[in-house]
Amino acid sequence: MLPARSRSRSLQSRCFGLHSLLDMKTTESKFNSPRLLTLLLLLPSLFLGLVGCKDNARLADHDVRAREVQSITAYGKVLDKDASPVDVAYVFLKAVLDDYEAGGDLEKREAAFNTQLGVFATEKIKQNVSHKNFNEQQQLEAYYSVVRRFAPVVGHYRESFKGDYETLTGRMYAREYGQGSGSPRAVVLVNLDHPDPKKRPGGNVVARLDLVRERGFWRIWWVSFSNTTRDWKEEVSRRSSKAGGPIRSAPQKDPHPASTKAEPGSSE
């Protein structure tokens, strides 16, 4: 396997090819109709590729890696096959907090990120982000590029991650579903406060962590924000009222559609 820096150079050379292709296509003074149609069809893919080039350059000094799903111990919690989705969510958010608080200490940041890798559903994520023609190295790079972004998705609200287990998990609502289908899943909603409520009144959000059972362990496969509420307690109360009683703890359908984008103003 090539070292991370060498792999990054390979990625950057591929990026140069994308830039060259885009320049060549857009500077021709005359287009025949089939060529123009082809260019228009290719533009979305080219745009995504160019955005990816910047990310690959940022990853050049990191050890591109994944962790096999197995039992880990962190922040006083043992994430074995008996650990709950809430336990996994707690360890993830604590590791994100440590990632940011490490500042310029790369060793501490990498250690915090290594803990984050330990709570991810590695194979599920690889399956989601990989193209069928990817080789093993390309699959690893695609996986790493995605999971490296999970911390920044929620990191703006990291002040909410402080406190002990009871305090942080008190912000959470967990729900399991799909048990009867043989593909157990869970969603953990987390109420997060805006770091500057005076500057952004009503700027609180609800983070959404999606989990699956991988090798018998609950592990996170996606991190996003709920697009239906800014307080899960209000939504749970509303749904309980409509149902005429408490919500079942394990519905068969996922009732919380997710947004894959961060809330406006959520990046630093």
N, C-alpha and C positions, 0 to 999 in steps of 0.2 A: 504494500500500500504506500502511495506517495505521501510525503510529509505534507502538513496542512499548507505551508507556504507554496510548495510546488503545485499542489492542487489548485491553489488560488490563481497562480500564473496561468494554468491551463484554462481556467474559467475566464480569466481576463482576455486571453487570446480569442476565445469564442465570442466574447463581448465585442471585441474589435471587429470581428466579422459581421456582427449585426449592425454596428455603426456604418461600416463600409457599404453594406447592402442597402441600408436606408438612404445613405447619401447618393448612391448610384441611381436608385429608383426615383428619387425626388428631384434630381438635377437634370434629368433628360428633358430636352425641350419638346419632344414629341412622343406621345404614347399611342401605340395602337390599342384598340379596344380590349383584346384579351389580356394584354399586359397590365393595363390600368385596372381591370377587374381583379386580376391576381394580386396586385399591390394593395387594393382596398381590403381584400380578404386577409392579407398578411399583416396589415398594420396593427391590429390588436395584439397579435402574438409578438410582433417586434417591440411594441411599447413595453409589454411585460418583461421581455428579455432585457431591454435596456435598463429598466428599473432594477432588475435582478443583478445587473452588473455592478451597480453601486453597492448593493448588499454584499456581493461576493468580495469586493475590495475591502469592505469593513470586516469581513470574517477572516482576512488573510493571516492575522496574528493569533487566531484561536485554534485550538485543537479540535478539529471537526470530528465529532464522535457521537456515539449513542450508548445507552446502557441497557443491558438485558433486563427484562422485568423479573424481579426477584424481591425477597423481603429486604427492607432497609430499616434502619433506625435513625431518627433525626428529631430534634426538638422534643425529646422525651416520649416520642410515639414510635411504636413498632408497626410498620406498614406491612404486615403479613396478610395472609388470606382472610383473616378475621377482622382486619381493620375496615372501618366504615368509609364511605365517600367523604364524610365530614373530616375524618382524620387525615385523609389524603389532601383535601383542600387546605387544611390548616398547615400542613408541612410545606405545601407549595407556596402559600402566601408568605410564610415565615422566611423561606429561602429567597423569595423575591425581595423582601425587605433587607435581608443581609446582603444580597447582590448590590443593591443601591447604596447601602450604608458603607460598603467596602470602599467606595470612592475609587481612587486610583490604585488601590492595592490589588493587582491582577491575580495574585495567588488566592486572596480571600474571595474575589469575584468568581474565579473558576471553581473554587470549592462550593460556593453557594449554587452556582449553576449545575455543578455535578449532582447536588441534591435534587434540583429541579428535574434533571434528566431521570432521576430515580423514581419520580412519580408520574412519568409519562407512559402512555400505552404505545410503546415503540413500534410494534408491528402494525397496529391500526393506523398510526400516523403515516408510516412509510407507505402503506397501501393507499392511503388517501392522496398523497402528494406525488407519487411516482407515476411516471409514464410507463407503458408496457415495454417500451424499448430501452428503458434505463438499465445500465449495468449496475453492479453492486455499489461502485463508488459514486455514481450519479445519484443513486437512490439515497445514499447516506448524506450527500451534500444537500439534496432537496429536503430531507428530513431535518437536518441541522438548521438550515436557513429558516424553516418554519418555526421550530420550537424555540429558537433564539429570540423570536419576536413575542413570545407569550408573556414574558416578564414586562416588557414595555407597554403591553396592552393595559395592564392594571397598575403599573408602577406609579403612575401619577397620583394614585390614591393610597399610597403606601403608609401614610400616617394612620390609616384605619387598621393596618396589620399589627400595630403595636398592642401589647397587652398579653395576658396569659391565655391558656387554652379556652377557659370558660368565657372570657371576654370576647375573643375573636370568633369563636364558634357561635356565640350568641347573636352574631350578625348573619348567621347562615340559615338557610332552609334547604334541606336535602330531600330528594324524592327519587325513588327507584321505580323503574317500569320495564316492561318487556320480559318479565320473568317467564311467562308462559311460552314465549317464542323461542326459548333456548338461547337468546342473546341478551342477557341482562345489561341494562344501562341505568345510568343515574344522572341527575342534574343537581348541582349545588348552586344556589343563588346566594349572593353575598351583598348586603347593603354596604355601600362605601360612601364616605363623606368627602366632599370637595375639600382640598387642603386649605382653601381660602374662601370660606363661606361668605365673608363680607364682599369680596370681589365678585363672587359667583353665587348669589343667592339661589337656592333651589338647584345647585349644581351636583347634588348627590346622584349616584348611579347604582345600578345593580349589575354586578359582575356575574357572569354565567360560566360555570365550569362543567363541561360534559365529560362523563366517565363511562368506561366500559369495563367488563371483566376480561382481563387478558391473563391467561395462564392461571386463572383463579384469583387474581388480585384486582382490586379496584384501581384503575389508573386513568389519568386525564388524557383525553385525546383532542380537546379543543378548548380555547379560552376566548371569550367574547363578552358582549354586554347584552342584557335583555333589552328587547326593543318594545316591550309592552308596559313597563312600569319603572318608576324610580324608587319604589319601596315595595319589596316583595310582601311585606306584611299586609299592605293594603290590598294587593291582588289576591292573596290567600284568603283574606277576610271576605272579599267580594265573591270569590268562587264558592266559598263555604256557604254564603248566604243564598246564592243561586241554587246550590245543591240541596239546601235545606238541612245542612248539618256539616260535620267535619269532612274534609277532603280525605279520600282514601290514601293510604301511605304508598301504595304501589299501583298507580294507574297503568293501563296497557298502552295508552298513547301519551306521547310527550306533549304536555299542555303549554309549554313555554318556548315559543319560537325564538331563535337567537339572532342577534345581529352580529355579523362578522367584522363590523367596523367599530372603531372606538367612538365614544361620544364626542361631539364637537368640543374642542378645547381641552381634550383629555391628554394631549401630548405636551411635553414640556418644551 
